[in-house]
Amino acid sequence: MAARIKPQPLVTGGHAWGKERVRAGLSLRRLSELTGIARAYLSMAERGRLVPTGEEYRKVMAALDAVPKDGAA
């Protein structure tokens, strides 16, 4: 009998930045303020509900890079 393959969740840019956002001590609200991207949109991207565009991904990564390494934002 063939083994069933369990579907894997979609891996998006949001999943990649979600952990980094938490490590940086940023709330979704603050990340939204820094990027100009709606908080709800960022949340859905982090949960894998949608795939951010390249431009949105770049904005988020630039905001995360701008946060001091001690997490103060």
Order of alpha helices (4+ residues) and beta strands (2+ residues): alpha-alpha-alpha-alpha
